Amino acid sequence: MARDEVRPKPAVVTRRKTVTHFNAPDDFHELTFSCQGRRPLLMIPGCMGLLARAVDAANRNHGFRLHAFVFMPEHVHLLVAPLRPQSDVARLLYAIKRPSSFRIKQLLAGADPHRVAELTVTERPGKVAFRFWLEGPGYDRNLTTPEVIRASVEYIHNNPVRRGLCREPGEWVWSSWSAYVGGQAPAGADLPAVEPLVDW
């Protein structure tokens, strides 16, 4: 190459994470998605209840059954199973995140308008959007064996303990732990409907 010849710069290739979804009725999905900036936005009073109602509605409307969950301060874990072959994980997530974000924005507009401004991002010149959830599909893992499914349930329920938010899984209100031990949901907790896994 001649001294004054300009060496071309390599092209920058941006790769997006792709997840293959297998929506057979026998497959379980462990779904994880996070708040914008991975901030503890779900600790804002009222947000977890609004999320619980969105999860219930999305499961009903898109043909999924919820088997375990935990709502953490800045992220969510759900263990779901499709009830029919056409049930689609991407549509389920959209049906959870979009309505919950809209209702949370309404909640904050009256209680904390500064937070609404903080979570409003410019997508392109002249186009802004409220963003409660981190953009993208999050993490989706397909589970097919009883051992792996059982480990997922244990992981979900112990997440708050590992994070130091409580000493025992039952101390964290926002999970399906109480459904698994046959207990009652704490008074005032607006939790999504769960079908505990009993027979493996």
C-alpha positions in Angstrom: 0.0 0.0 0.0 1.4 3.4 -1.0 2.3 5.8 1.9 -0.3 8.4 1.1 -3.0 5.9 0.2 -5.8 6.0 2.7 -6.7 2.7 4.3 -10.4 2.2 4.4 -12.0 1.9 7.9 -13.8 -1.4 8.6 -17.5 -1.2 8.5 -19.2 -1.2 11.9 -21.8 -4.0 12.1 -24.4 -3.7 14.9 -25.9 -7.0 15.9 -29.2 -7.1 17.6 -30.0 -10.0 20.0 -32.3 -12.5 18.4 -34.2 -15.0 20.4 -36.0 -18.0 18.8 -39.4 -18.5 20.4 -40.9 -22.0 20.4 -44.5 -21.5 21.2 -45.6 -25.1 21.6 -48.1 -25.6 24.4 -45.6 -27.9 26.3 -42.8 -25.3 26.3 -42.2 -23.0 29.2 -40.7 -19.5 28.9 -38.7 -17.7 31.5 -39.0 -14.0 30.6 -37.0 -11.1 32.0 -37.4 -7.4 31.3 -36.1 -4.3 32.9 -37.0 -0.7 33.7 -35.5 2.1 31.7 -31.9 2.6 32.7 -32.3 -0.4 35.0 -33.5 2.0 37.7 -35.7 0.8 40.6 -38.8 2.4 39.1 -41.1 -0.4 40.2 -40.7 0.8 43.8 -42.7 3.9 42.9 -46.0 3.4 44.8 -48.7 2.0 42.6 -46.4 0.7 39.8 -46.3 -2.9 40.8 -50.1 -3.2 41.1 -50.5 -1.7 37.6 -47.9 -4.2 36.3 -49.8 -7.1 38.0 -53.1 -6.1 36.2 -51.3 -5.8 32.9 -49.7 -9.2 33.3 -53.2 -10.7 34.0 -54.8 -9.1 31.1 -52.0 -10.0 28.7 -52.1 -13.7 29.8 -55.8 -13.8 29.3 -55.8 -12.1 25.9 -52.8 -13.9 24.4 -53.3 -17.5 25.7 -50.6 -17.8 28.4 -50.7 -19.2 31.9 -48.4 -17.6 34.6 -46.7 -20.2 36.8 -44.2 -18.1 38.7 -43.1 -14.5 39.0 -41.2 -11.9 40.9 -41.3 -8.2 40.5 -37.9 -6.7 41.6 -37.3 -3.0 42.0 -35.8 -2.7 38.5 -36.7 -5.8 36.6 -39.3 -8.6 36.3 -39.1 -12.4 36.0 -42.1 -14.3 34.6 -42.4 -18.1 34.1 -45.2 -18.6 31.5 -46.5 -21.4 29.3 -48.5 -20.9 26.1 -52.0 -22.5 26.0 -52.1 -22.9 22.3 -49.6 -23.1 19.4 -50.4 -19.6 18.1 -49.6 -18.0 21.4 -46.7 -15.6 20.8 -44.1 -14.4 23.4 -43.3 -11.2 21.6 -47.0 -10.2 21.6 -47.4 -11.2 25.2 -44.5 -8.9 26.2 -45.8 -6.0 24.1 -49.3 -6.5 25.8 -47.7 -6.3 29.2 -45.2 -3.5 28.7 -47.2 -1.0 26.6 -50.4 -0.8 28.7 -48.5 -0.9 32.0 -46.2 2.0 30.8 -49.3 4.0 29.7 -51.0 3.6 33.0 -47.9 4.3 35.0 -47.4 7.5 33.0 -51.0 8.5 33.9 -50.2 7.7 37.6 -47.0 9.8 37.5 -48.5 12.7 35.6 -50.6 13.5 38.7 -48.2 12.4 41.4 -44.7 13.1 40.0 -44.6 15.1 36.8 -40.8 15.5 37.1 -40.5 11.8 36.8 -42.5 11.8 33.6 -40.1 14.4 32.2 -37.1 12.3 33.3 -38.5 9.2 31.5 -39.4 11.0 28.3 -36.8 10.4 25.6 -36.2 11.9 22.2 -36.5 9.1 19.6 -35.8 11.4 16.7 -36.1 15.2 16.1 -39.7 16.2 16.8 -40.6 12.7 18.3 -40.5 12.1 22.0 -41.8 9.1 24.0 -42.3 8.1 27.6 -40.1 5.1 28.3 -40.7 3.2 31.5 -39.3 -0.1 30.2 -35.9 -0.6 28.7 -36.2 -0.9 25.0 -36.0 -4.4 23.4 -37.3 -7.8 24.1 -35.4 -8.5 27.3 -34.3 -12.1 28.0 -36.3 -15.2 27.0 -35.2 -18.7 27.9 -37.1 -21.8 26.7 -37.5 -24.5 29.3 -38.5 -28.1 28.5 -37.5 -30.4 31.3 -39.0 -30.6 34.8 -35.6 -30.2 36.5 -34.9 -26.9 34.6 -38.4 -25.6 35.2 -38.1 -26.4 38.9 -34.8 -24.6 39.1 -36.4 -21.6 37.4 -39.1 -21.4 40.0 -36.6 -21.6 42.8 -34.4 -18.9 41.1 -37.4 -16.6 40.7 -38.5 -16.9 44.3 -35.0 -16.5 45.7 -34.1 -13.5 43.7 -35.0 -11.0 46.4 -33.1 -13.0 49.0 -29.9 -13.1 46.8 -30.2 -9.3 46.3 -30.5 -8.7 50.1 -34.0 -7.3 49.9 -35.3 -9.8 52.5 -34.1 -12.8 54.5 -36.7 -15.3 53.3 -38.6 -15.6 50.0 -41.9 -15.2 51.8 -41.0 -11.8 53.1 -41.0 -10.3 49.6 -44.6 -9.5 48.8 -44.3 -9.2 45.0 -43.7 -12.8 44.0 -45.7 -16.1 43.6 -44.0 -17.6 46.7 -47.3 -17.5 48.7 -49.1 -19.4 46.0 -46.6 -22.2 46.2 -46.7 -22.6 49.9 -50.5 -22.5 50.1 -50.5 -19.2 51.9 -52.7 -16.1 51.3 -51.3 -13.2 49.4 -50.6 -10.3 51.8 -53.5 -8.0 52.4 -53.6 -5.1 49.9 -51.2 -6.8 47.5 -52.5 -6.7 43.9 -50.8 -9.8 42.5 -51.3 -11.5 39.2 -53.1 -14.8 39.0 -50.7 -17.8 39.3 -51.1 -21.5 38.7 -48.4 -23.2 40.9 -46.7 -26.1 39.3 -47.5 -29.2 41.4 -47.3 -32.2 39.1 -44.0 -32.6 37.1 
